[in-house]
Amino acid sequence: MTDSLPNEGELLARIAAEAGVSDETVKEVLAEARVSLSRPLPAQRSLLAHRLYVRGVKAGTTAGSDGPFEVDVVLGPGAWAIASNINFAGKSTMLWALTWPLRGEPDDTYQRSDTRRWFEYIRVDAEVARVPVSMRIRLVGGVVRQGVLLTADSVEQLTALEGDAEDGPGVRVVDTADTQDAFAALVGRFMLQRLALPPLQVFTAHAGAPDEEGGVRDGAVTTHGWPAYFSVIAVASGSDSVLFGRTAVGQLPTRYMQVFLDVPFAADIMGADASAKDAKQVSRHTARRASADAAARAQQWQPLHDELARAKDRLAAVRAARPDLPARLLQAQDATRALLPLQSQVARAQAAYERARQARIQDDRAVRRASESTAARTLFAALDPHACPRCETGIDHDRREREAQQHQCAVCAAPLAVADVDDEDREALLDGLRQRLAASRAAERAADDAVKATELSLAQAKSAADLVP
């Protein structure tokens, strides 16, 4: 059957070429998935029961049948049967007791609800792939309290032990367990190893799971171990629709037979198919969660997106209404430059006004002095100096007062010789001074008007500059 199959190297090369990866990558992936490309070797698969021993206390039945019981049945190769022409004689119960130690857990097919609590001790001596073993369980109230797996050099050494005895020539304890689950795990591990049976993985859809795109449904990878294989040995009832096992899901009955018949890669194909379906389910769930998360994020962030859009609209409106700053700046600079000449004109007008005002003050003083004293009239008739003609030291108000009152020269402080002045000359002098005062007053008014006019122009220019947006 395996002669036409490619060898391991050829399979590896084909897979690598199909996947477009290196041989090493294929090896890593297969090792992670625990898939072997080696051809299966023929396995020695046999199970022969030699002895069934049970002990317990029967209770709760019809009058006269309750009490302790002990059954010791020698089995062996060949055809044998558990039969009786009396109903409820215990046929199913004996099969249930026989299959429990061999299967590792009780088989519901043979179990009777009112008999389990009767048993205190169950023992089955057998050969598994020609290895002698004795599987034993102690029960209290139908619950496993101890499980023991014995082996020996020969099956005769095991069958020679009395009742629940565990010590004898060549007899060894393989392992023990103190719960039902631990005992089932112990028997399952031993049977699979001795019979070279790999666990079978099947992806099974959850009951009631809705169909998704492509007609797939969510499920889980289920591992079928020794109890499932045991159904190939313990043939089902004629009333069952499935010959091997308890279900036809995933073509399990066919797969069981393929493994027993050493069909190459039967278990590996099942494992790869289950892994692929599980990986696709993980991808669907990941995509579904990503889509849901994206929708949740979109719903959560939508108000912020809306606010951002409104802010962008407001910003665009502000930018559209924003003035041309370079042009505004240029206008402001031009307005500022236009102020400079006006400011200079105002400064010059103010200076001219100040000079005119000082001149008018001097002329006013000259007229007053000329009118107040003869000495002043004599002095101003000839000269009205503002500073010493030699050192240019200014003549202050006190010197002029002393000159007018005490007849001392305002320049050198020497006594003045006051001479009589003719009235006509005095009037002529005063008339000249009055004309000079009128001229200086007119000049002062003109300078003041000029200052006001330039200040008005400057104020108007500043207002225009302030209006520049």
CORCORGI-V495994 format. One record per run of one state. SS is the DSSP state (H for helix, E for strand, - for the rest). FROM is the first residue (numbers start at 1). TO is the last residue. If there is no record, write none. Layout:
BEGIN
ss	from	to
SS	FROM	TO
SS	FROM	TO
END
This chain:
BEGIN
ss	from	to
-	1	7
H	8	19
-	20	22
H	23	32
-	33	46
E	47	58
-	59	66
E	67	74
-	75	90
H	91	103
-	104	115
H	116	118
E	119	128
-	129	130
E	131	140
-	141	142
E	143	151
-	152	154
H	155	159
-	160	171
E	172	177
-	178	179
H	180	194
-	195	199
E	200	205
-	206	212
H	213	215
-	216	218
E	219	224
-	225	225
H	226	233
-	234	248
H	249	260
-	261	265
H	266	321
-	322	324
H	325	372
-	373	373
H	374	382
-	383	386
E	387	387
-	388	393
E	394	394
-	395	396
H	397	406
-	407	407
E	408	408
-	409	414
E	415	415
-	416	422
H	423	466
-	467	469
END
